[in-house]
Amino acid sequence: MATSSQAIFGSQARTHEGFLLLSMCASTFWLAQEMADTGIAIVSCLILVLSWALVRRSCYFFHLRRMTITGFWYFSYLAMIFFPAFVVYSDQEGPYRGPYLFAVESVLITVPLGWWLASACSGFRVEEIDLFFEQPVERVTADSRLLGRCWVLLGICFVLTVAYMFDVETIPLFYLLRNPGAFMEAALLREEAFKLLNSPLTYFYYITRGLLYPLIILVALGSYLGSRQRKWLIAFLVAAGGGLFFAALSVAKSPVAVVVLLVGILLYLLKQGRMNRKAIAIILILVLLFPLGVIVYGYAGDSIGLAVVMVGVGRRLFYLPAEIVYYYFEYFPDQVHYLHGRSIDKFAHAIGATPFDTTNAVGVYAYPRGLESVSANGAFIADLNADFGMWGVLMGGILAGVIMQSVQIFLLRRRKTVVTLACFSFLMVAFWFLQSTSLPVVLASDGVILSLLIAWYLERSPRPQRSPEVAA
């Protein structure tokens, strides 16, 4: 039976959704009319309303105390792709911007449709989100066994960290610290340190940096906050030290920021969605600290102010992702015919075809003055278009939605333990990466599948929750 507090909360959430929807429709109409025309503005608002009707069947349209994997993805898509797409539409000319805008807006329908299909097949109801947030975190019974498994994974991470330092001739972080102002040289070294690294362990380095260290950090921190035991504090400090060190070695700006963001999300979940504005502000500052530090230190002596750096970071987050997607529609199929799956390296090898590096090809085409090894990583619809055209975009959006919601339902119905919350936190960010990379990469290289397997390894066969019955 749904509790009265859940019913009141649900009513309040629906009211907030209504005000937010009106505000977003007004913003969409104004922006689309300014950057395109009135017809596009009207259609875009209608699409947004239809999207809202689908989204509210699977999660809260927007509520700061009920942010989920799907909700976090949805609003990041609006901020990083949907709204900037109107500006990109205005900045570009020619026949490609029409299909581009259609594809971008179609995602607001196809992905929530996938969520609804997964929810309908599993009997999921939005009230299960309330239950997940409101129930307390269960204490792990085999605490020492969990700790031992974390140390096993940490041992693997340490071995791979040492191997990485031997594999890379010049560590970009060490080079930049010795040569302040040498940003371009450090950028070239960054390319050689990961993307161009000729090592059989490169994939494992990616997994270690992007999945193993962050997941252990979250589990150790959550366990310490729940038990206040010294052994978990030591595990957290060791994992955080090793993870942040490894993430910083290549001077890539996102890995360190992601670790900090994951910690913030875990704290949000541990507090049942209740975080004050001061805590949120502190987390956001810490997230931006390393990226801004790298840029400022890398351009030391060039009189680049913090304001210029902030504008650059803002453009990277809230314009460039949408612009890169546009170039995929300009490049395919006019420059290169549809790839029919060849953008997926392992799939191409499996069918005996030659893989095609879409990120580099589009990057060189769109930004010819950049590095030869430039990677223009586009949102998941970019590679779907490169492979299968508009039908790929439409069907791929539904598939992405089904996968995303299925994973979320699986976690919402597990026992609410530290391992479950750590995995949930990680997957909020992992699926967020769909705004900048393809679905196969998110599932494999970015760790969606592996994170679930590691959660099973750390805490095997947890008792599933029963779906709450909702009062008529």
Secondary structure as UniProt FT lines:
FT   HELIX           4..35
FT   HELIX           38..55
FT   TURN            56..58
FT   TURN            64..65
FT   HELIX           69..77
FT   HELIX           78..82
FT   HELIX           83..91
FT   TURN            95..96
FT   HELIX           97..122
FT   HELIX           127..134
FT   HELIX           143..167
FT   HELIX           172..178
FT   TURN            180..181
FT   HELIX           183..193
FT   TURN            194..196
FT   TURN            200..201
FT   HELIX           202..207
FT   HELIX           208..212
FT   HELIX           213..227
FT   HELIX           230..249
FT   HELIX           253..270
FT   TURN            271..273
FT   HELIX           277..298
FT   TURN            299..301
FT   HELIX           306..318
FT   HELIX           320..331
FT   TURN            332..335
FT   TURN            340..343
FT   HELIX           345..350
FT   TURN            351..352
FT   HELIX           358..366
FT   TURN            368..369
FT   TURN            372..373
FT   HELIX           380..412
FT   HELIX           418..432
FT   HELIX           433..435
FT   HELIX           439..443
FT   TURN            444..446
FT   HELIX           448..458
//
